[in-house]
Amino acid sequence: MMSYATPIEIPRPPVLMVGTGLAPRLGRWAREQGIARTLVVSDAFNAARVAQLDLPGEVTVFGEVKPEPDVPNLEKALALAEQAKPELVVGFGGGSAMDLAKLVAVLPGSGQMIHDVVGPDKVAGRRVKLAQLPTTAGTGSEGGIRALVTDPATQNKLAVQSLHMLADIAIIDPELTMTVPPAVTAATGVDAMAHCVEAFTSKKAHPLIDLYALEGIRLVGRFLKRAVADGHDAEARAGLAIASLYGGYCLGPVNTTAGHAVAYPLGTRHHIPHGLACALIFPHTLAFNAPAMPEKTALVLEALGLPPSADVAAVRDVTHRFCADLGVEMKLSALGVPEADLESMATEAHAIRRLLDNNPRDISRDEILAMYRTAF
């Protein structure tokens, strides 16, 4: 745990707009910047509604972002960027699109490849403008300086961190999230909450970040069920969008812990969407950490509107029910994960030291395997 006196920095986009109907403001901003060529990095669904951004000049769209983007997916986007030579790169979609947009903004023309920049502060610089517009409320990537892609050779996430990947402008328009289906709304909402919870209970937890973390958890507890029930509930969508942003603030200076480490192999090996993987794992890691963080664990449950407790079984049961009641599939077997893969997954998860070293309680490979078996 950090003290109030521990130095901390929270990078934020210089221009941050939050509110319903703001998406077209990107076009106005781009005109003010004199932008003539833009590359939008998006998934297929959002590629079809790029016109909503009202962008000026020549607009090229890379609309092939995968749910769990890998190096070949990134290389395809980079090749298009080399052709389009954009002055502005826009991430328009969920965390996958925004993460690829960050890398597309910094790598072309730099002489660097993805493996050259893995880790903190290795990116040489950025020559183009970068804008981020989230269309889900989960990752908070619009406000952060990290990007993740999967290396198919190792089945591991490559994590890049650099202030050069901070957006010049981020526009959070909750209206863009109203088309998100209930199941995806639930999973991405729990992902946003997991960012907050893991930062709140981390060894690196900081009082300044705790403020964002606890409020992000409260917002999810208050609004996620409403948004799942009614996707056009404007207040609920806005509350979740802000919760996701707060989760993004948590990722920068503190980052996640065991929850994300244990969830990652579900995405890299079995292509389970990241939010769903985090939701399925969330009850197990929160319960595991409860003995090391009893007071904060009770505060997490209280913020979610659940009975406060630090009892391992009680924590697991109430949070499992919270996720299941949202319609989240909570069994690995139902998601097509073969039982024979659990051993390899546990080995891979245990090797993700950049996250596990933040965990408030040391966790062994066998304890991770036990979580997978319980969740199976």
C-alpha positions as CSV (number, residue, x, y, z in Angstrom):
1,M,0.0,0.0,0.0
2,M,1.3,3.4,-0.9
3,S,0.9,6.4,1.4
4,Y,-0.5,9.9,0.6
5,A,3.1,11.1,0.2
6,T,4.0,8.5,-2.4
7,P,4.6,10.2,-5.8
8,I,2.0,9.4,-8.4
9,E,1.1,10.6,-11.9
10,I,-2.2,10.1,-13.7
11,P,-1.8,10.8,-17.4
12,R,-5.0,12.1,-19.0
13,P,-5.9,13.2,-22.6
14,P,-5.5,17.0,-22.9
15,V,-9.0,17.2,-24.3
16,L,-11.6,14.9,-22.6
17,M,-15.3,15.2,-23.5
18,V,-18.0,13.2,-21.8
19,G,-21.6,13.3,-22.6
20,T,-24.4,12.0,-24.9
21,G,-24.3,13.2,-28.5
22,L,-20.7,14.4,-28.5
23,A,-19.3,12.0,-31.1
24,P,-19.6,14.5,-34.0
25,R,-17.4,16.9,-32.1
26,L,-14.4,14.9,-33.2
27,G,-15.0,16.3,-36.7
28,R,-15.0,19.9,-35.4
29,W,-11.8,19.3,-33.5
30,A,-10.1,17.7,-36.5
31,R,-11.0,20.7,-38.7
32,E,-9.5,23.0,-36.0
33,Q,-6.3,20.9,-36.2
34,G,-6.2,21.2,-40.0
35,I,-6.5,17.4,-40.5
36,A,-6.8,16.3,-44.1
37,R,-6.2,12.5,-43.8
38,T,-7.6,10.3,-41.1
39,L,-7.3,6.5,-40.5
40,V,-10.0,5.1,-38.3
41,V,-9.2,1.8,-36.6
42,S,-12.4,-0.1,-35.8
43,D,-14.2,-3.4,-35.8
44,A,-16.6,-4.3,-38.6
45,F,-19.7,-3.1,-36.8
46,N,-18.4,0.4,-35.9
47,A,-16.7,0.7,-39.3
48,A,-20.2,1.0,-40.7
49,R,-21.0,4.1,-38.6
50,V,-17.8,6.1,-39.0
51,A,-19.9,8.9,-40.7
52,Q,-21.2,9.8,-37.2
53,L,-17.8,11.2,-36.4
54,D,-18.2,13.9,-39.1
55,L,-14.5,13.7,-40.1
56,P,-13.1,16.0,-42.7
57,G,-10.9,15.3,-45.7
58,E,-9.9,11.8,-46.8
59,V,-11.0,9.1,-44.3
60,T,-9.6,5.6,-44.5
61,V,-11.1,2.9,-42.4
62,F,-9.4,-0.3,-41.1
63,G,-12.5,-2.2,-40.0
64,E,-11.0,-5.6,-39.2
65,V,-10.1,-5.4,-35.6
66,K,-10.5,-8.8,-33.9
67,P,-12.0,-9.2,-30.4
68,E,-8.6,-10.3,-29.1
69,P,-6.2,-8.7,-31.5
70,D,-3.0,-10.5,-32.3
71,V,0.3,-9.5,-34.0
72,P,-1.0,-10.4,-37.5
73,N,-4.1,-8.2,-37.0
74,L,-1.9,-5.3,-35.9
75,E,0.5,-5.8,-38.9
76,K,-2.5,-5.6,-41.3
77,A,-3.5,-2.3,-39.7
78,L,0.0,-1.0,-39.9
79,A,0.3,-1.9,-43.6
80,L,-2.8,0.2,-44.3
81,A,-1.4,3.1,-42.2
82,E,1.7,3.0,-44.3
83,Q,-0.4,3.4,-47.4
84,A,-2.9,6.0,-46.0
85,K,-0.2,8.2,-44.3
86,P,-2.8,9.7,-41.9
87,E,-2.3,12.9,-39.9
88,L,-4.9,11.6,-37.4
89,V,-5.5,8.0,-36.1
90,V,-8.8,7.3,-34.5
91,G,-9.6,4.4,-32.2
92,F,-13.4,3.8,-32.7
93,G,-14.6,0.7,-30.8
94,G,-13.9,-1.3,-27.7
95,G,-10.6,-1.7,-26.0
96,S,-9.2,-3.8,-28.9
97,A,-9.7,-1.1,-31.5
98,M,-8.4,1.6,-29.2
99,D,-5.3,-0.4,-28.3
100,L,-4.5,-1.1,-31.9
101,A,-5.0,2.6,-32.7
102,K,-2.4,3.5,-30.1
103,L,0.2,1.2,-31.8
104,V,-0.8,2.4,-35.3
105,A,-0.2,5.9,-34.2
106,V,3.3,5.3,-33.0
107,L,4.9,2.5,-35.0
108,P,4.7,3.5,-38.8
109,G,7.8,5.4,-39.9
110,S,9.5,4.9,-36.5
111,G,11.8,2.1,-37.4
112,Q,10.4,0.1,-34.5
113,M,8.4,-3.1,-34.6
114,I,5.9,-4.3,-32.0
115,H,8.6,-6.5,-30.2
116,D,10.9,-3.5,-29.9
117,V,8.4,-1.6,-27.8
118,V,7.1,-4.2,-25.4
119,G,7.4,-3.0,-21.8
120,P,7.4,0.5,-20.3
121,D,8.7,3.6,-22.1
122,K,10.3,2.1,-25.2
123,V,8.2,3.9,-27.9
124,A,10.4,6.4,-29.7
125,G,7.7,9.0,-30.3
126,R,4.6,9.9,-32.3
127,R,4.2,12.0,-35.4
128,V,0.4,12.0,-35.8
129,K,-2.6,13.0,-33.7
130,L,-4.5,10.3,-31.8
131,A,-8.2,10.3,-30.9
132,Q,-10.1,7.7,-29.0
133,L,-13.9,7.1,-29.0
134,P,-15.0,4.1,-26.9
135,T,-18.2,2.3,-28.0
136,T,-18.2,-0.1,-25.0
137,A,-17.9,0.7,-21.3
138,G,-15.2,-1.7,-20.1
139,T,-11.6,-1.1,-20.8
140,G,-11.1,2.6,-20.2
141,S,-8.4,2.4,-22.8
142,E,-9.4,5.9,-24.1
143,G,-7.8,7.5,-21.1
144,G,-4.7,5.3,-20.8
145,I,-1.2,4.8,-22.1
146,R,-1.2,1.0,-22.5
147,A,-1.9,-1.3,-25.4
148,L,-2.1,-5.1,-25.5
149,V,-1.9,-7.5,-28.4
150,T,-1.5,-11.3,-28.4
151,D,1.7,-12.9,-29.7
152,P,0.4,-16.1,-31.5
153,A,3.9,-17.7,-31.2
154,T,3.7,-17.7,-27.4
155,Q,0.0,-17.2,-26.7
156,N,1.0,-14.4,-24.3
157,K,-0.1,-10.7,-24.2
158,L,2.4,-8.2,-25.3
159,A,2.0,-5.1,-23.2
160,V,3.2,-1.7,-24.4
161,Q,3.2,1.3,-22.1
162,S,4.2,4.8,-23.2
163,L,3.0,8.4,-22.7
164,H,3.4,8.7,-26.5
165,M,0.2,6.6,-26.8
166,L,-1.9,9.0,-24.7
167,A,-4.7,10.4,-26.9
168,D,-4.8,14.1,-27.9
169,I,-8.6,13.9,-27.5
170,A,-10.9,11.3,-26.0
171,I,-14.7,11.6,-26.5
172,I,-16.9,9.4,-24.4
173,D,-20.3,9.5,-25.9
174,P,-22.6,7.0,-24.0
175,E,-25.0,7.0,-26.9
176,L,-22.4,5.0,-28.9
177,T,-22.8,2.2,-26.3
178,M,-26.6,1.8,-26.6
179,T,-26.3,-0.8,-29.4
180,V,-24.1,-3.1,-27.2
181,P,-26.1,-6.3,-26.5
182,P,-27.0,-7.2,-22.9
183,A,-24.4,-10.0,-22.6
184,V,-21.6,-7.8,-23.8
185,T,-22.8,-4.9,-21.6
186,A,-22.7,-7.2,-18.6
187,A,-19.2,-8.6,-19.4
188,T,-17.6,-5.3,-20.2
189,G,-19.2,-3.7,-17.1
190,V,-17.6,-6.3,-14.9
191,D,-14.3,-5.7,-16.7
192,A,-14.5,-2.0,-15.8
193,M,-15.3,-3.0,-12.2
194,A,-12.4,-5.5,-12.2
195,H,-9.9,-2.7,-13.1
196,C,-11.2,-0.7,-10.2
197,V,-11.3,-3.6,-7.7
198,E,-7.8,-4.9,-8.6
199,A,-6.3,-1.5,-8.3
200,F,-8.1,-0.9,-5.0
201,T,-6.8,-4.1,-3.5
202,S,-3.3,-4.1,-5.1
203,K,0.0,-3.9,-3.3
204,K,0.5,-0.7,-5.2
205,A,-2.8,0.8,-4.2
206,H,-2.6,4.6,-3.7
207,P,-5.1,6.8,-1.9
208,L,-5.5,9.0,-4.9
209,I,-6.4,6.1,-7.1
210,D,-8.6,4.6,-4.4
211,L,-10.9,7.5,-4.9
212,Y,-11.5,6.6,-8.6
213,A,-11.5,2.9,-7.9
214,L,-14.2,2.9,-5.3
215,E,-16.4,5.4,-7.2
216,G,-16.0,3.2,-10.3
217,I,-17.2,0.2,-8.4
218,R,-20.2,2.1,-7.0
219,L,-21.2,3.2,-10.5
220,V,-21.1,-0.4,-11.7
221,G,-23.1,-1.6,-8.7
222,R,-25.7,1.2,-9.3
223,F,-26.0,1.1,-13.1
224,L,-24.9,-2.2,-14.7
225,K,-28.0,-4.1,-14.0
226,R,-30.1,-1.3,-15.3
227,A,-28.1,-1.1,-18.6
228,V,-28.3,-4.8,-19.1
229,A,-32.1,-4.6,-18.6
230,D,-32.5,-1.6,-20.9
231,G,-29.8,-0.7,-23.3
232,H,-31.3,2.7,-24.0
233,D,-31.2,3.8,-20.3
234,A,-29.2,7.0,-21.0
235,E,-28.3,7.6,-17.3
236,A,-27.1,4.0,-16.8
237,R,-25.1,4.1,-20.0
238,A,-23.4,7.3,-18.9
239,G,-22.7,6.0,-15.4
240,L,-21.0,2.9,-16.9
241,A,-19.0,5.0,-19.3
242,I,-17.6,7.1,-16.5
243,A,-16.9,3.9,-14.4
244,S,-14.9,2.6,-17.4
245,L,-12.9,5.8,-17.6
246,Y,-12.2,5.6,-13.9
247,G,-11.0,2.0,-14.4
248,G,-8.7,3.3,-17.1
249,Y,-7.2,5.8,-14.6
250,C,-6.6,2.9,-12.2
251,L,-4.6,1.0,-14.9
252,G,-2.0,3.7,-15.4
253,P,-0.2,4.2,-12.1
254,V,-1.4,1.1,-10.3
255,N,-2.6,-1.6,-12.8
256,T,-4.4,-4.9,-12.3
257,T,-3.4,-8.0,-10.3
258,A,-4.3,-11.7,-10.3
259,G,-7.8,-11.3,-11.7
260,H,-6.4,-10.2,-15.1
261,A,-3.5,-12.6,-15.0
262,V,-5.8,-15.6,-14.5
263,A,-8.2,-14.3,-17.1
264,Y,-5.7,-13.7,-19.9
265,P,-5.2,-17.4,-21.0
266,L,-8.9,-17.6,-21.6
267,G,-8.6,-15.0,-24.3
268,T,-5.2,-15.8,-25.8
269,R,-5.8,-19.6,-25.9
270,H,-9.6,-19.8,-26.4
271,H,-10.6,-16.4,-27.8
272,I,-13.1,-15.8,-25.0
273,P,-13.8,-12.0,-25.0
274,H,-11.7,-10.2,-22.4
275,G,-14.7,-8.8,-20.5
276,L,-16.3,-12.2,-20.2
277,A,-13.0,-13.8,-19.1
278,C,-12.6,-11.2,-16.4
279,A,-16.2,-11.6,-15.2
280,L,-15.9,-15.3,-14.9
281,I,-12.7,-15.1,-12.9
282,F,-13.6,-12.1,-10.8
283,P,-15.3,-13.9,-7.8
284,H,-12.5,-16.4,-7.5
285,T,-9.6,-13.9,-7.3
286,L,-11.5,-11.5,-5.1
287,A,-12.3,-14.3,-2.6
288,F,-8.7,-15.6,-2.7
289,N,-7.4,-12.1,-1.8
290,A,-9.9,-11.4,0.9
291,P,-7.8,-12.6,3.8
292,A,-5.0,-10.2,2.7
293,M,-7.4,-7.3,2.2
294,P,-10.4,-7.9,4.5
295,E,-11.4,-4.2,5.0
296,K,-11.1,-3.3,1.3
297,T,-12.9,-6.5,0.3
298,A,-15.8,-5.6,2.5
299,L,-15.9,-2.1,1.0
300,V,-15.9,-3.6,-2.6
301,L,-19.0,-5.6,-1.7
302,E,-20.7,-2.7,-0.1
303,A,-20.0,-0.5,-3.1
304,L,-21.6,-3.1,-5.3
305,G,-24.7,-3.1,-3.1
306,L,-23.9,-6.5,-1.6
307,P,-23.6,-7.6,2.0
308,P,-20.1,-6.6,3.2
309,S,-17.9,-9.5,4.2
310,A,-14.3,-10.7,4.1
311,D,-15.2,-14.4,4.5
312,V,-13.7,-16.3,1.5
313,A,-16.8,-18.4,0.8
314,A,-19.2,-15.6,1.3
315,V,-17.2,-13.3,-1.0
316,R,-17.1,-15.9,-3.7
317,D,-20.8,-16.7,-3.5
318,V,-22.2,-13.2,-3.5
319,T,-19.9,-12.0,-6.4
320,H,-20.6,-15.1,-8.4
321,R,-24.3,-14.5,-8.0
322,F,-23.9,-10.8,-8.9
323,C,-22.3,-11.8,-12.2
324,A,-24.6,-14.7,-12.9
325,D,-27.7,-12.6,-12.3
326,L,-26.4,-10.3,-15.1
327,G,-26.5,-13.2,-17.4
328,V,-22.8,-13.8,-17.5
329,E,-21.8,-17.4,-18.2
330,M,-19.8,-18.5,-15.2
331,K,-18.6,-21.9,-16.2
332,L,-15.4,-22.5,-18.3
333,S,-16.8,-25.8,-19.6
334,A,-19.9,-24.0,-21.1
335,L,-17.5,-21.7,-23.0
336,G,-15.7,-24.6,-24.7
337,V,-12.6,-24.6,-22.6
338,P,-11.3,-28.2,-22.5
339,E,-10.5,-29.6,-19.1
340,A,-7.2,-30.9,-20.5
341,D,-6.0,-27.3,-21.0
342,L,-6.4,-26.1,-17.4
343,E,-2.8,-27.2,-16.5
344,S,-1.2,-25.3,-19.3
345,M,-3.4,-22.3,-18.6
346,A,-2.3,-22.2,-15.0
347,T,1.3,-22.3,-16.0
348,E,0.8,-19.4,-18.4
349,A,-1.1,-17.3,-15.9
350,H,1.5,-17.9,-13.2
351,A,4.2,-16.6,-15.5
352,I,2.5,-13.1,-15.9
353,R,4.6,-11.6,-13.2
354,R,4.0,-8.0,-14.2
355,L,0.5,-8.4,-12.7
356,L,0.9,-11.2,-10.1
357,D,3.7,-9.3,-8.4
358,N,1.1,-6.6,-7.7
359,N,-1.3,-9.0,-6.0
360,P,-1.8,-8.5,-2.3
361,R,-1.4,-12.2,-1.6
362,D,1.1,-14.5,-3.2
363,I,-0.5,-17.0,-5.5
364,S,1.0,-20.3,-6.7
365,R,0.5,-22.1,-9.9
366,D,-1.5,-24.8,-8.1
367,E,-3.8,-22.2,-6.5
368,I,-4.5,-20.8,-10.0
369,L,-5.2,-24.3,-11.3
370,A,-7.6,-24.8,-8.3
371,M,-9.5,-21.6,-9.4
372,Y,-9.8,-22.9,-12.9
373,R,-11.1,-26.2,-11.7
374,T,-13.6,-24.5,-9.4
375,A,-14.7,-22.4,-12.4
376,F,-14.8,-25.3,-14.8
